């Protein structure tokens, strides 16, 4: 059986949104596109907060926004 890649959303800022499992989450996603969509929808202000989606097994950042504020 082949191992399934998992993806985690990370941010130094609080993430909020109805798509997140809870306010203090460690949810892992198996679909990278879904993880990115949830991450983007969970930012209160994309121009001032950084959020990352990280592949758990490798630690590779597959998506990130850059805080400009």
Number of C-alpha atoms within 10 A of each C-alpha: 3 4 5 10 14 17 27 21 26 18 15 9 12 13 23 16 15 10 11 17 11 12 11 10 12 12 13 16 20 13 12 19 14 12 23 22 12 19 25 22 17 19 19 14 12 15 12 13 18 19 23 22 26 22 20 15 10 10 11 12 15 14 17 17 16 12 12 9 7
